[in-house]
Each structure stands twice: as C-alpha cells, then as structure tokens.
Amino acid sequence: MNVNLRQLRVFLAVARQRHFHRAAEHLHLSQPAVSRHVAELESELGVRLFDRSTREVVTTEAGRYLESAIERVLDELEGVLDHVHSEGERRRGKIRIASVPTLSASLMPLCIADCAREYPELTIQLHDQTQTLVLDSVRGGEVDFGVAIEPPQAGEFASEVIMHDPFCLACRPDHPLARHKTVSWRKLQGQPLVLLDYSSGSRRLIDQLLQKHGVAAHVVQQTGHPYTAFRMVEAGLGVTITPTLSSPPTTLAVRPLTPTERRAVTLIHRRQRSLSPLAALVWNRLRELAAKGALTPR
C-alpha cells in the first residue's frame, strides 16, 4: 500500500472543510490537485471516502473512521517532526571555546572529533590561549566558555571541575632521577627547574605544591609554552614539573611525583550569562567524556 502523508493531510482538510474548494484554499493548493490526492488515496485504500454532491461533501462511514483515527496520529506526528526539527536546529551553528595550551593539545581534539561525528553541522572554533587570556576571553564575552586550570578568580565565573590531572616529572633518560619509578617532591630540592611562566594556570599551583612539600624552588628558566620547556630539558638545562595531559615527548623520561598532586581541569563561563543550548551541548559532552575516562592519559 502506497499512502503518503500529503494524501492524508489533504483528506483531513476536505473532511474538516466539507468542501474541496475551501480545502484547496486552506492548503494553498489547486482544487484539481486536492481532487487528485483524494482519488489516489481512495484508490490505494480501495474504499470511497466521500459522498459528493453539488452543495457539500460528506464523509462515508470509512471516511469518518479514517478521519477520527488520523487526526490523533497526525497531531502526534507533527509534534515528533517539530521536536526533531528543533533538535536539528539546536545542533547547527558555531561555538567558540578558549582553552589553555596543554588542554588544547590533549583534551580538546578528542572533544572536537567526537562532536564532529555526533553533530556534523556543529562547528567548534578553538582559541588556544594562555590561562590569563582564557579568563579574559570568557570575561569579555569573546567566547562561549573556557577550559582552564582552577582559576583563582573562580567567584566571577560559573565553573565546573570535570577531571583531575596529576603532576609528574619530566627529565632526560640519563638524569639520576630517571632511575626511579616514582620521584618524591622532596627530591626536587636543589634541582634546576624549567617551569612555565605565570601566564600558565599550572605555575601558581606548582609553586604552592613545592612550598607545601618544603622544596626551595631553583628555577633556572621560565617559558610560555610546554614544548619550549621540554626542549630545554632535552638540552640538559634542568628538569620540569608538568601535568600528565601535557604529553611530554618520548625522548624524555616521565615519572609520577609522590605524593600524587593534581590540578583541576575546570570549565568556566560568565556568571551573568547563561550558556546557549549549543554551548551547553559541548559543555555536557566534555563532562561526559571526562566521566567515562576518555580524557585520561593512557
């Protein structure tokens, strides 16, 4: 049986208007087109749906049964189609996310790829920035939300911690500390340290942790990017403390620092501004990926 939605809608309009011409005007169709759709529907069903006269159109018993049945079905179908359409609109468009470099290189590619598979009409524009610029971008409304490291000014943002990222030591394979499976924070006493500068979200935390474990930091170099710090360590200028998600190159030895200390990966947006449905979709997706362990370093 080849009955389509247009035929049913035309039938229902004629049954309600009790007139082919008025039904045609209601549907913005020509009267011959309305007559054709009804004739095709009657032919497919093998029954007469209307008794026609020069003055009015009256539904037959079969027509009355069909009218009562499809009114409910078409109303439900319209609701379903409207919902699907709104969902499609909700997942179409562009959002802007600011992220600190270590997370831009590790967490965000996984999220962007996942969203590209699930929501192909969604575009994510990533702003790879230092922590201070991430906070400024969120504060100024230049991005929908940011991915930062437990911002000290958390009170001015709406925030959510989605995961905790352990700190580790990265050194040359021939460094004495590389002989250990784990390295105590106290063993960093006197070691030349190559650390990220204070534009990084992690530097403030690293300073606090060194102080917490009684280590007088001997910082020999400060850099603006993890890659630069790793190259300096490769050159023998010192060792570095790095979050695990920063993925040091395989040319370096990476050892867990004990006791384990972690930084909080935090999603932030302006407290006075609610997330758009599209931004909330990606925010929630990041949370789900983190909860499933998809963002945990292997």
C-alpha positions in Angstrom: 0.0 0.0 0.0 1.5 3.4 -1.1 -0.2 6.0 1.1 1.7 9.2 1.8 1.5 12.0 4.3 0.3 14.6 1.8 -2.7 12.4 0.8 -3.7 12.1 4.4 -3.4 15.8 5.1 -5.5 16.6 2.0 -8.1 14.1 3.1 -8.3 15.5 6.6 -8.7 19.1 5.2 -11.5 18.1 2.9 -13.2 16.2 5.8 -13.0 19.2 8.1 -14.0 21.8 5.4 -16.6 19.6 3.8 -15.7 21.3 0.6 -13.0 20.7 -2.0 -12.6 24.3 -2.9 -12.3 25.5 0.7 -9.9 22.7 1.4 -7.8 23.7 -1.5 -7.6 27.3 -0.3 -6.7 26.2 3.2 -3.9 24.0 1.9 -2.7 26.6 -0.7 -3.3 24.0 -3.5 -5.3 24.0 -6.6 -8.7 22.3 -6.5 -7.7 19.7 -9.2 -4.7 18.8 -7.0 -6.9 18.2 -4.0 -9.2 16.1 -6.0 -6.3 14.1 -7.4 -4.8 13.4 -3.9 -8.2 12.2 -2.6 -8.8 10.0 -5.6 -5.3 8.4 -5.2 -6.0 7.8 -1.5 -9.3 6.2 -2.3 -7.7 4.0 -5.0 -4.9 2.9 -2.6 -7.4 2.0 0.2 -10.0 0.5 -2.2 -12.9 2.4 -0.5 -14.9 5.5 -1.1 -14.1 8.2 1.5 -16.6 10.9 0.5 -20.1 11.2 -0.9 -20.1 14.2 -3.1 -22.9 16.5 -4.2 -23.0 19.9 -5.9 -23.6 21.5 -2.5 -21.5 19.6 0.0 -19.1 16.8 0.6 -19.9 14.2 3.3 -17.6 11.6 4.7 -18.6 7.9 4.3 -18.5 5.5 7.2 -15.0 4.5 6.1 -14.1 8.2 5.8 -15.4 9.0 9.3 -13.4 6.2 10.8 -10.2 7.3 8.9 -10.8 10.9 10.0 -11.1 10.1 13.7 -8.0 7.8 13.6 -5.6 10.0 11.6 -6.4 13.3 13.5 -4.7 11.9 16.6 -1.9 10.2 14.6 -1.1 13.4 12.5 -1.1 15.6 15.6 1.4 13.3 17.3 3.4 13.1 14.1 3.5 16.9 13.8 4.8 17.0 17.4 7.5 14.5 16.7 8.6 16.3 13.5 8.7 19.6 15.2 10.8 18.1 18.0 13.3 16.6 15.5 13.5 19.9 13.6 14.2 21.8 16.8 16.9 19.3 17.8 18.5 19.7 14.4 18.4 23.5 14.8 19.9 23.2 18.3 22.8 21.3 16.9 23.6 23.5 14.0 25.9 26.6 14.3 29.2 27.7 15.7 30.5 28.0 19.2 33.9 29.4 20.4 35.9 27.9 23.2 39.1 29.2 24.8 41.4 26.6 26.2 44.9 26.6 27.8 47.6 25.0 25.7 48.0 21.7 27.5 44.3 21.1 27.2 44.1 22.4 23.7 46.6 19.8 22.6 45.1 16.9 24.6 41.5 17.2 25.8 40.0 19.5 23.1 41.0 17.5 19.9 39.1 14.4 21.4 36.0 16.6 22.1 36.0 18.3 18.7 36.4 15.0 16.9 33.6 13.4 19.0 31.3 16.3 18.3 32.1 16.2 14.6 31.0 12.6 14.5 27.8 13.1 16.6 26.8 16.6 15.4 28.3 17.2 11.8 26.5 20.6 11.5 28.2 21.9 14.6 31.4 24.0 14.3 33.7 24.4 17.2 36.2 27.2 16.9 39.1 26.7 19.4 41.0 29.6 20.8 44.4 28.2 22.1 45.5 30.7 24.7 47.4 31.1 28.0 45.3 30.9 31.2 45.3 34.7 31.6 43.9 35.2 28.1 41.4 32.4 28.5 40.0 34.2 31.6 40.0 37.5 29.7 38.2 35.9 26.7 35.5 34.4 28.9 35.2 37.6 31.0 34.9 39.8 27.9 32.3 37.5 26.2 34.6 36.7 23.2 34.0 33.0 23.7 31.1 30.9 24.8 33.1 29.2 27.6 36.6 28.4 28.6 38.6 25.4 29.6 41.1 26.4 32.4 43.0 25.2 35.4 41.1 26.0 38.6 41.1 29.8 38.1 41.9 31.8 41.2 39.1 34.3 40.4 36.6 31.5 40.4 34.0 33.7 42.1 33.3 35.7 39.0 32.7 32.7 36.9 30.2 29.8 36.9 32.5 26.8 36.9 32.6 23.0 36.9 35.5 20.7 37.6 35.4 17.8 35.1 38.6 15.9 35.9 41.8 16.0 37.9 45.2 15.8 36.1 48.3 14.5 38.1 51.6 16.4 38.0 54.7 14.4 37.0 58.4 14.9 36.5 60.0 15.1 33.0 63.8 14.7 32.7 66.4 13.3 30.4 66.7 9.5 30.4 70.3 9.8 31.7 69.3 12.0 34.6 69.7 10.3 38.1 66.1 10.8 38.9 65.1 8.8 35.8 66.4 5.6 37.6 63.4 5.8 40.0 59.9 4.5 39.2 58.4 7.4 41.1 60.0 10.6 42.4 59.3 12.3 45.7 58.6 16.0 45.6 61.4 16.4 48.2 63.9 15.1 45.7 63.4 18.2 43.7 65.3 20.2 46.3 68.3 21.8 44.6 67.3 20.6 41.1 67.5 23.2 38.3 63.8 23.6 37.3 62.5 24.7 33.9 58.9 25.8 34.6 56.1 27.5 32.7 55.7 31.2 33.5 52.8 32.9 35.4 50.6 33.2 32.3 50.1 29.4 32.8 47.3 28.1 35.0 49.6 25.5 36.4 52.5 27.6 37.6 50.7 29.1 40.6 49.8 25.5 41.7 53.3 24.2 41.2 54.7 27.0 43.4 52.2 26.2 46.1 53.0 22.4 45.9 56.8 23.0 46.1 56.2 25.1 49.1 53.8 22.6 50.6 56.5 19.9 50.3 59.2 22.0 51.7 61.2 22.4 48.4 63.0 25.7 47.8 62.5 26.1 44.1 65.6 26.7 42.0 64.1 28.0 38.8 66.6 28.4 36.0 64.3 29.1 33.1 60.6 30.1 32.6 58.8 29.6 29.3 55.4 30.4 27.9 54.8 27.0 26.3 55.3 23.4 27.4 57.0 22.4 24.2 59.7 25.0 24.9 60.2 23.7 28.4 60.6 20.1 27.1 63.2 21.2 24.6 65.2 23.0 27.3 65.0 19.8 29.4 66.2 17.8 26.4 69.2 20.2 26.1 70.1 19.4 29.7 69.2 22.7 31.3 67.2 21.1 34.1 64.1 19.1 34.8 60.4 20.2 34.6 57.2 19.6 36.5 54.4 19.0 34.1 50.8 17.9 34.1 50.3 14.4 32.7 47.9 15.6 30.0 50.8 17.7 28.5 52.2 14.6 26.9 56.0 15.1 27.1 57.9 13.8 24.1 59.2 10.2 24.2 62.8 11.5 24.3 62.2 12.4 27.9 61.7 10.1 30.9 58.4 10.8 32.7 58.0 9.8 36.4 55.0 10.2 38.7 55.6 12.6 41.6 54.7 11.4 45.0 52.6 12.0 46.9 50.3 12.5 44.0 49.1 16.1 43.5 46.6 17.0 40.8 45.3 20.1 39.1 41.6 20.5 38.5 40.5 20.9 34.8 37.7 23.4 35.0 35.0 24.6 32.6 34.1 28.2 33.1 31.6 30.7 31.7 30.4 34.2 32.7 28.3 34.0 35.8 25.9 36.6 34.5 25.4 34.9 31.1 23.7 31.5 30.6 25.1 29.1 28.1 23.4 28.9 24.8 21.8 25.5 24.0 24.7 24.8 21.5 27.4 25.7 24.0 25.7 23.6 26.7 25.7 20.7 24.3 29.5 20.8 24.1 30.0 21.6 27.8 28.0 18.5 28.7 29.9 16.4 26.1 33.2 17.4 27.7 31.8 16.4 31.1 30.6 13.0 29.7 33.9 12.3 28.1 35.8 13.1 31.3 33.4 10.9 33.3 33.9 7.9 31.0 37.7 8.3 31.3 38.1 9.1 27.6 40.3 12.1 28.5 42.5 10.2 31.0 46.1 9.8 29.7 46.9 6.3 28.7 
